[in-house]
């Protein structure tokens, strides 16, 4: 999606004190705006060397569910607090099987209850052992549903949680057991899990690995449910090549399921393919790299897990960092205020989204009048729903300012605070954006 032309800053006053307006100049928003951008693993050894607002962590079901109907959230809490201390929210995934791990990730009580576990070797996991439970076993199925319900009650309204990838089923929680497809959970079990997530999480967006409709082999239909998707081979197997053997790539699979417009209401996330971690954002492109910018444009991706920018084993020059900032700024939303106007007791504000996706939460927007550093009036703006501001459109809303002090001089400001304590505020793509507040202009 093309970038819109710059609007020249020009604060203009006319008429009496009840009529004034202004136009604001565009400036790229910070690359670490909340709930978007590159995402390091929580345990990355150089997590601070690239600006970010999200961090990722895996958890095994075994460590969170020590017994039937008992839950231990201590490791989740420790991870959330570590991430929050850096001003970041988290992407979480819980898994039952992780190829190559020395120990089983299946809760011991399920094994004690007699749930069958198949051990097999996956050649692509460094010859590691895979341990796949019998997903058809009613004891496992009931445990999964109980966990999802408890997980939602604990974290659906927690502002520290940015996104959730559904996990739980298949290798790495990616909803496949390739090449042992016969071990994967049936469509019936998948439907149970999807329905449980849909009921348990109404605020935190949940993302699935693969889009599917009624015709998709081995996967239960999910395209009409309120879930996003994550492309874990981003920029490697993202774009449609037109080749039959590549129909599993993310965008052709999304198209086949009827979900190319899904990004308008549900987020797209993922992970940059590990083979690209060394060369991404450098002048030396991998032969199979489909092009970061084009993949962002076509997929409308909001966030991507990455290790190349956050681990010491990968080189980080000033040039690479600068290139990454420019490219990552294209991801997700980018909100800019183009103009505002006061007439009588109403202020109208026009916004544009220069990104590729909406902001998927409706965080409160606040308007305030300042006298120097002192706030002399503030209100929440219920007419601005951030999730409705789609790329390429002008969004104008009116705000009553009747309750603000009449006749007071001052500066009008706008902000979108992060509901998480210590979280990074959502900052507008404008020259007059400060650390927290966007300056609109002066009250005459």
N, C-alpha and C positions, 0 to 999 in steps of 0.2 A: 504494500500500500504506500503510495507516494507521500512524501512529506508536504505539508501545506506551506504556503508562502508566509514569511515573517510579517507580523503586524507591527507597525511603528508605534512606539509609546507616545501617547499624547493625552494628557489630562486636560479636559476642556470644561469650563464652567459657563453657564449661561442663565439668564433669567434671574429669579430670586433665589433665596436660600433653600427653597424646596425643589429646585430643579438643577441638577448637575449630572455630568456623565464622564466617562473616561474609557480610553482604549489602552490595553496592556500589551507590552512587547513579549514575544515568545523567546524562551531560552530553554535548552534541553533540561529535563528534570533529572535529579540525582539518580545514579544507577542503582543505588540501594534503597529506592522507594519500597515501601512495605508490600509483602505478598507477591513479589515478582523477581525475575532475574536468575542469576546462577546460584546454585544451592550446593554448599559443601557438605560432606559427611560431618557429623558432630565431632568425630574423632580425627579429622584431618590435621596433619602436623604443621600446617601453615595457614590456618583458617582465616587469619587477619590480613593476608596480603592482597585480597581483592574485596572491594566493598560489596556487601550482600545484606539481605534482610530475612532470609530463610535458611534453615539448616535441617539436615535429614538424619533420621536415626531408625534403624531396624530394632525390633524386639521379637524374641521367640515367645510363642504362646506358653511354653513351659515355664518361663520365668515370671509370667504375669498371672498364670492360673495354676497355683500349686495343688489345688484340690477342687473337686466338683463344687461349684457355687461359692468358691473362695477366690479372691483376687488380690494380687499384690502389686500396687502401682508405684512402689518406691523407685524402681529404675526409671520409669517414665517421668516421675516427678523430678528426679535428679537431672535427667536430660533436659527437660523443659526449663528448669531453673538455670542450668548452665547456658542454654541458648538465650534465655531471657536476659541474663546478665550482660550479654553482648548486644541487647536491643533487638534480637531476632526471634521470630516465631518459627514453628517447626512443621516439617512434613513427617508423618509417622507411617510405619508399616509393620504389621505383625505377621509372622510367618510360622508355619508348621514344619516345613522342610527346607533345608539350606544345603544344597549339594556341596560336598567337600568338607563340611564341618565334622570334627572328630566325634562330637557328642550329638545325640538325638535332640531335636527341638520339640518333640511331642511330650505333652505333660505325662509324668510318670503314672498318675492315677488312671489315665486311659489305657496305658499298657497293662497295668495291674488288673484292670477290668476286662482285659482280654481283646482289646482292639488289635487286629492284625496289622503288622508292619512289614512291608516288603523292602528288603535291602537290595540295591543294585548299583552298578557303577556307571557314571556318566563320563564319557570320554572327554567332553568339553569342559569338565570341571576339575581339570588336573588329575584325572583318574580317581577323584574322590567318591566316597560312598554316598548314595542317596537313600533316605529312609522315608518311604511314602506310606502313610496310614491308609487304612481301608475307609475311604470317605463315605461308603454306603452304610457303615455301622451306625445304628441308631444312637449308641452311646456317644460317639464322636459328634454326630450331627446335633444332638441336644446340647452338648458342651459348647459347640461353636455358636449356637443361637444364644445361649446364656451369656457367653463372653461378649458378643456384639452388643447385646442389650446393656450390660454393665458398662462397657466401654463408652457407649453413647451417653449414658446417665452421668458418667464421670467427666467426659471431655467435650461433649458437643457444644457447650456454651463457654468453654475455656478459651479466653482470648490468646493464650499462648500457642494454641494449635492453629496453624494456618491451613493445612490441607491434610487429608488422609488418603493414602492409596490402600485399596481394599485388602490386598494381601490374603492371608490365611490359606488359600487353596493353591496347590501346585508348587513347583520348584521356585524358591525365593518369594513365594506368594504371588507369582506371576500368572496363575491360572493356566498352567500347562505342565505336563510331565514328559515333554519331548525328550527322547524318542519313544518312551514307554507310554504312549497315549492311552493305553488300556487301563492305566493306573489312575488317571485323572478323575476327579469328581464328576458324577453324572449331571445332566442338565437339571434333574429334579433337585439335587443337592445345591447346585449353583443358584437355582431360583429361590430356595430357602435362604441362602446367604444374602443374595441381593435384596430380598424383601426385608430381611432383618436390618441391613445397613440403611435401607430407605426409611425405615421406621425410627431407627435409633439416632440417625444424624440428619437433622434438618437445617442446621446452621453451618457446620464445618463441611466444606465441599469434599465429596468422596470421588476418587478417580479410579477407573478400571484400566487394566492393561490392554484389553482387546475389545473393539466395537463389534457388536453382533446383532443380527436380526433373526427372525424365525428360520431363515434358510441357512444360517451359518452352521457349519459342521462342528459338532462337539461342544459348542458354546451356547448357553442359554441367551435368549434375546435380552439385550440391555439398552438398546438405542432409544427406547421411549421412556426410560427411567431417568430420574434426576441425577445422573452421574456424569462426570467428565471422564477424560481418558489420559493415559500417560504413554508417550512414545519413548521406549527405553533403548531405541537404536537411532536416536535423533541425528540427522544429517548424514546417516549411513544408509538407512532404509526408511526414509520418510516420504520422499516424492514418488509420484507415479511414473514409472519408466515405460509403461506400455507393454512390458513383457509379462507373459503368463506366469513365469516362475517367480516374479516379484509381486504377485498379487497379495502377498502377506504384508508388504510394506504398509506403513501407517496410513497414509492418505488414500491409497486404493482400497484398503480394508475399511476405512471410514466411509468412503464413497459407496462401496458395495452394501454396507449396512444402512445407508441412507442418513448418514450423520455429518455431512460436510458443513452444515450450519449449526452444529451442536455448540460451537464455541461462543455463540451469541448469548447463551444462558448458562453454560457449564464450562469450567476451565479445562484447558489442555496443558499438561505438564510433561515430564519425561526425564531422560538422561542422555547427555551427549555420549555417543558410542565410545567405549574405552579405547578402541584403536585410534581415535581422533584426539585423545587427550594431549598428545605431544605436539601436534601440528595445528590444532584449532587456534585461530586468531594470529597465525604467523604467515609469513610469505610463502612457506613451504607447505603446500596443500597435499593431503593424502589423495591418491588416485581415486579412491571410492567416496571421497567427501562430496556430498551433493550440494554444498554451499549453504553456509549458516544463514545468511540473509534471506535467501529464497525459501529455505525451509521454515524460517520464522514467519515470513509473509504468507505462505500458503497454509501453514498449520495453525496460525493464530496462537502460538504457544505463549504461556505466561511465565512458566518457570522450568528450569532444567537443572538436574543434578549434574555435577561436574567435579572431577578431581584434578584436572589439568591446571586449573588456576589456583588450587588450594593445597598442593602438596609439593614439598621441596624437591622431590625427584624429577619434577617437570620444570624446565627453565622458564624464568619469568623476566623478560627484559622490559624496559620502559616502553618500547615500541609495542610489544605484545599486550601489555596492560592497557595502553591507550587505545589500541585497536579493539580490544575486548570491550572496553567501556562504550565505544561508539556502537558496536554491534549489539551489545546486550541492552542498550537503551531502546532498541527497537522492539523488544519483547513486551508482551502484556499491554497494559494501559499507559497512556501519557496524557494527563488532563491539563489543559491550559485555559485560563480565563481570557477571553478575547475582548470583552467590553462589559461595562456596567452602567446603569443609569438610574437616577432617582427622579421621580415625579410625584410630588405630594408625599403621601405616606407609604409609597411603594418603591422598592428597589428591584430592578430586574438585572439578572446576571446571565451572561452568555458564556457557555463553555464548549470546548471542542476536545475530542479525544484523538490525538495524533498517533496513537499506538495501533496495535493489531487486535486488541481484545478489550472488553470492558473490565472494570474493577468489580469483582464478583461479590463484594460485601456492601451493605448499605450502612457504612459507618456514619455517625452524625456529622453534619457540616455546621460549623459555627460562624456566625457573623458578629463582629464586635466593633464598637466605637472607642477609640483611645484618645486621651488627652496626654500627649507625651508618652510616658511609660505606663500611665494609669488607665485602667479599663473603666469606662464610665457607662457601659451598657453592653450586654451580650445576649444573643438568643440562638437557639438551634433552628436550622432551616429545614423544616419537614418536607418542603416542596422539591428539594434536590435529592433524588434517589440515584446514587452513584452507579449502580448496576445497569441503569437505563441508558447511560451515555456511551453509545456505540461509536466505533471508529468512523470517521468521515462525515459525521453529522454535527450540526449546530444545535445545542441544547440550551434553551432559554427558560428560566423560571423566575417568577415574581416572589418577593419576600416583603411581608409587612414590617415596616420599621416604626409603626405608631407608638410602640412602647419605649423607644429610645428617647433620651432627654431632648426636648424640643428646644431648638435654637442654640444648642451647644456646638462649639467648634471642635474639630477633632479629625482623626484619621480613621477611615473605614478599613477593616481588615477581615480576612476570611481564613479559616483553617479547618483541617480534618485531622483531629487528634486520633492517635492509635489507642484503642481500648485496653491494650496490654500495658501495664505499668512499665515505664522505661522503654516502650516500643517506639520505633521511628515513626514520626507523623507522615501522613501522605502529603507530599509537597507538589505544588503546581509547577508546570513548565512555563515559568514567567520570570522576567528579570527582577521583579520586585518581591519574589519569594524569599522570605527570610528563613531562619532555622526552623521556625514553626508556623508563623503567620505570613500570609500573602497580603501585601499592602495594595489596596484598591485605589485609594486617593483621599483627598482632604474634603471634610465637610466645611462648606463656606461659612 
